[in-house]
């Protein structure tokens, strides 16, 4: 989870459930961190919003596409 403030800044970014792959966890963490700051929140929003989501991935062996 993490928090986005009205100006698009991020705080409290952390991983709460590890994938079992340190490299994958770090890549996901840095994807959010490096995307910040985000666009400002719309004027009618609260001063901040809490965000929580999951990165999911699939590895297909012998994929032809």
C-alpha positions as CSV (number, residue, x, y, z in Angstrom):
1,X,0.0,0.0,0.0
2,X,0.9,3.6,-0.3
3,X,-0.6,7.1,0.0
4,X,-0.9,9.7,-2.8
5,X,-1.3,13.3,-1.7
6,X,-3.2,16.0,-3.5
7,X,0.0,17.2,-5.2
8,X,0.8,13.7,-6.5
9,X,3.5,12.9,-4.0
10,X,3.8,9.4,-2.6
11,X,4.5,8.2,0.9
12,X,4.3,5.0,2.9
13,X,5.2,2.8,0.0
14,X,5.8,-0.7,1.1
15,X,5.4,-4.4,0.2
16,X,3.0,-6.2,2.4
17,X,3.1,-9.6,0.7
18,X,6.3,-10.9,-0.9
19,X,6.3,-12.9,-4.1
20,X,9.2,-15.1,-3.2
21,X,11.4,-13.3,-5.7
22,X,13.4,-10.4,-4.3
23,X,14.1,-9.2,-7.8
24,X,10.4,-9.2,-8.7
25,X,9.5,-7.5,-5.5
26,X,12.1,-4.8,-6.0
27,X,11.1,-4.2,-9.6
28,X,7.4,-3.7,-8.6
29,X,8.4,-1.4,-5.7
30,X,10.6,0.7,-8.0
31,X,7.9,0.8,-10.7
32,X,5.7,2.8,-8.3
33,X,8.5,4.8,-6.7
34,X,9.9,5.9,-10.1
35,X,6.5,6.8,-11.5
36,X,6.0,9.4,-8.7
37,X,5.1,12.1,-8.5
38,X,1.8,11.3,-10.1
39,X,-0.6,13.9,-11.5
40,X,-2.4,16.0,-8.8
41,X,-5.6,14.6,-7.5
42,X,-8.8,16.1,-8.8
43,X,-10.0,19.2,-6.8
44,X,-13.0,17.4,-5.3
45,X,-10.9,14.6,-3.8
46,X,-9.7,14.4,-0.2
47,X,-6.2,15.7,0.6
48,X,-4.8,12.1,0.1
49,X,-5.9,8.7,-1.0
50,X,-4.7,5.3,0.1
51,X,-3.8,2.8,-2.7
52,X,-3.3,-0.9,-2.5
53,X,-2.9,-3.3,-5.4
54,X,-1.2,-6.4,-6.6
55,X,1.2,-7.0,-9.3
56,X,0.5,-10.4,-10.9
57,X,2.6,-12.2,-13.5
58,X,2.5,-15.4,-15.4
59,X,5.4,-17.3,-16.9
60,X,4.5,-19.5,-19.8
61,X,7.1,-22.0,-20.9
62,X,7.4,-22.8,-24.6
63,X,5.2,-20.0,-25.6
64,X,5.0,-19.5,-29.4
65,X,3.8,-16.0,-29.5
